[in-house]
Amino acid sequence: MIQWQVKTFGELSLDELYRLLRLRSEVFVVEQHCPYLDMDNSDQQALHVSGYTAEGLAAYTRLFAPGVKSDMASIGRVVTAPFARGSGLGRQLMERSIAEVKAQWGDTPIRISAQLYLQKFYESLGFIKKSDVYLEDNIPHIEMVKT
């Protein structure tokens, strides 16, 4: 059973903020061997979508309104905790995030910067490749858009 919450930065408790920053660091910095500055002064402008199970924070994304990160709404920092992988939670997380973008900002295109190996997963959610492969923090990415 998953419990979803959507909060602004100011609505996050210190414990919730710590948990989401720890999960992002655990996966994006440690697991993916990618030293980069995760705290990029954008969290304050984002909506934070978190999914909790009995084991703790299992899935997370941050959402941006059109005009904040790009001319489109965007979804980023998409992460599933190692303990929750293989359960379909990544799909649920993205479906919930897409629905939240629509609820907040209407029927607007959504841009993501997708790790290349996840291209087919994002295509299955309606995203279309819009760029050549580029390196972001030494990891191959592509820009994808859902209209």
C-alpha positions in Angstrom: 0.0 0.0 0.0 1.4 3.4 -1.0 0.4 6.7 0.5 1.0 9.7 -1.8 1.5 13.3 -0.8 2.1 16.5 -2.8 3.7 19.4 -0.9 5.3 22.7 -1.6 8.8 23.2 -0.2 7.4 25.3 2.7 4.9 22.5 3.6 7.6 19.8 3.9 8.6 19.0 7.4 12.3 18.8 8.3 12.1 15.0 8.5 10.4 14.8 5.0 13.0 17.1 3.5 15.8 15.0 5.0 14.3 11.8 3.7 13.8 13.1 0.1 17.3 14.6 0.0 18.8 11.4 1.4 17.0 9.2 -1.2 18.1 11.4 -4.0 21.7 11.3 -2.7 21.6 7.6 -2.2 20.5 6.9 -5.7 21.9 9.8 -7.9 25.2 10.4 -6.1 26.2 7.1 -4.4 24.5 4.3 -6.5 25.1 6.0 -9.9 28.6 7.2 -8.9 27.8 10.7 -10.0 29.1 13.5 -7.8 27.0 16.5 -8.5 25.3 19.3 -6.5 21.8 17.9 -6.0 20.6 20.9 -4.0 20.4 23.3 -6.9 18.2 26.1 -5.4 15.2 24.8 -7.3 13.5 22.7 -4.6 12.0 25.9 -3.2 10.1 26.4 -6.5 8.9 22.8 -6.9 6.0 20.7 -5.9 7.3 17.5 -4.2 5.5 14.2 -4.9 6.4 11.5 -2.4 5.1 8.0 -2.1 5.5 6.2 1.3 5.1 2.6 2.1 5.5 0.9 5.5 9.3 0.7 4.8 9.6 4.5 4.3 10.0 6.9 1.4 9.7 4.7 -1.7 9.3 7.1 -4.6 9.7 10.8 -5.3 9.6 13.4 -8.0 9.6 17.2 -8.1 7.4 19.1 -10.4 7.8 22.6 -11.9 5.2 24.9 -13.4 5.6 26.1 -17.0 8.1 29.0 -17.1 10.1 27.8 -14.0 12.7 25.4 -15.5 11.6 25.7 -19.1 8.7 27.0 -21.2 6.8 23.8 -20.3 5.9 22.1 -17.1 8.6 19.6 -16.1 9.1 16.5 -13.9 12.5 15.8 -12.5 14.5 13.9 -9.8 12.4 10.8 -10.6 13.6 8.2 -8.1 12.4 4.9 -6.7 14.1 3.6 -3.5 16.1 0.4 -4.0 13.8 -1.5 -1.7 10.8 -0.7 -3.8 12.2 -1.5 -7.3 10.5 -4.1 -9.5 7.1 -3.5 -7.9 5.7 -1.2 -10.6 6.1 1.8 -8.3 8.1 3.8 -10.9 5.1 3.7 -13.3 2.7 4.6 -10.5 5.0 7.5 -9.5 5.1 8.9 -13.0 1.4 8.4 -13.6 0.7 10.3 -10.3 3.2 13.0 -11.2 1.7 13.5 -14.7 -1.8 13.7 -13.1 -0.6 16.3 -10.6 0.9 18.4 -13.4 -2.5 18.4 -15.1 -4.3 19.1 -11.9 -2.0 22.1 -11.1 -1.4 23.6 -14.5 -3.9 22.2 -16.9 -3.4 20.4 -20.2 0.2 21.6 -20.7 3.1 19.8 -22.3 5.6 18.2 -19.9 9.3 18.1 -20.4 11.7 15.6 -18.8 15.4 15.0 -19.0 15.5 11.2 -19.2 18.3 8.9 -18.6 18.8 7.2 -21.9 18.4 3.7 -20.6 14.8 4.6 -19.5 13.7 5.9 -22.9 11.3 3.0 -23.6 9.8 3.3 -20.1 9.0 7.0 -20.7 7.8 6.3 -24.2 5.3 3.9 -22.7 3.9 6.8 -20.7 3.5 9.0 -23.8 6.8 10.9 -23.9 8.5 11.5 -27.2 12.2 11.9 -27.7 13.0 15.5 -28.7 16.8 15.6 -28.6 20.0 13.8 -29.4 21.8 12.1 -26.6 23.7 14.5 -24.3 25.7 14.0 -21.1 24.3 15.3 -17.9 26.6 14.7 -15.0 28.4 12.1 -17.2 25.2 10.1 -17.7 23.6 9.8 -21.2 20.3 11.6 -21.3 17.7 12.7 -23.8 15.0 15.4 -23.7 11.5 14.0 -23.9 8.1 15.7 -24.1 4.6 14.6 -23.4 1.9 16.6 -25.1 
